[in-house]
């Protein structure tokens, strides 16, 4: 199964290094004389904002590399100007990997910490070329004029990530708030990139107070929203954390908190993902683990082994780390699954199968590991083995629609 969204115990990790790619669709909304909002859906919806005018095109969060062709076509229909500036609200690659196709003449603005994250172990699978990295980094409030309008860049770090920037167009009354201000859900907190739930309510409140009540908010994922819904979101954060802390102090674990529905009194407008149950697990993780449960990236040493050798070499490195350094690294099935799909994307099918087989051995009760191994065998042309693993996946999880769909496709082969 292609896992574009991967959740690791409260850490939000999205990788666009997937193999099978669905069709890209784009919904365009004109927000002002110069500003356009694009809801770009490939694996899932991602927001991109564009300022288009006599100075050229500026993109806020250009999005995925896989969506770039369609987005460039859409921009060409609106203007013959070139993209000259880009702002990344944070470094998650589903907002930034289109940087790769923009060329060396484009100025890329981002938080100073984004450059560190993109060069570090967390992003080894993205394989950033130099031209895709930020060329203009900031760590304090900055502004410039573009297409006749002031654009404010406001760092607000330590909630969603350690490199968040708010992007505000005062004349148009439009604010691109990334993962800091949202509507209809709870936050994503990427602990590994310096995010934390503890200061999030205060940070979100301070961010909200920057803007007038008639502002239009653009969030990373989902539809645009107004000040009232942003206020509801901030109040939800302020009320929810004390409830979770009290439940934790009473000895409840995350499962019991969810079963008792401890956040039911706050709001009914929180069913969109990440919902209240996800938020409970996020906060519980931070309360119950040292350093918010952040450990070394297991992906990085396995990636380096794959660069030097084969899938078998990476398996050996995995076993050595597990034997001698297990406490220092974060182990879960999603790490191996992501690595396997990275290899599928490189057409290294035998290496991908070696990694997926390791995942099956390590997590034999997970339906998804069998689904992924089935996909790898299907791509290699071993259709009997593909059917075998898809069937095994369905025996574990009869609701696995991907496995069911793939078996139908393979039925006549």
Secondary structure, DSSP 8 states (H G I E B T S, - for coil): ---SEEEETTEEEE----SS----EEEEEE-SSSEEEEEEESSSEEEEEEEEETTEEEEES---GGGHHHHHHHHHHH-S--EEEEE-SS--HHHHGGGGGS-TTSEEEEEHHHHHHHHSGGGTTT---GGGS-SEEESS-EEEEETTEEEEEEE--SSS-SS-EEEEETTTTEEEEETTS-SSS-----GGGT--STTHHHHHHHHHTTS-TT-EEEESSS--B-HHHHHHHHHHHHHHHHHHHHHHHTT--HHHHHHTTTTTTT-S---SSS-HHHHHHHHHHHHHSGGGG--B-HHHHHHHHHHHS-HHHHHHHHHHHHHHSGGGB---HHHHHHHHHHHHHTT-HHHHHHHHHHHHHH-TT-HHHHHHHHHHHHHHT-HHHHHHHHHHHHHH-TT-HHHHHHHHHHTT-
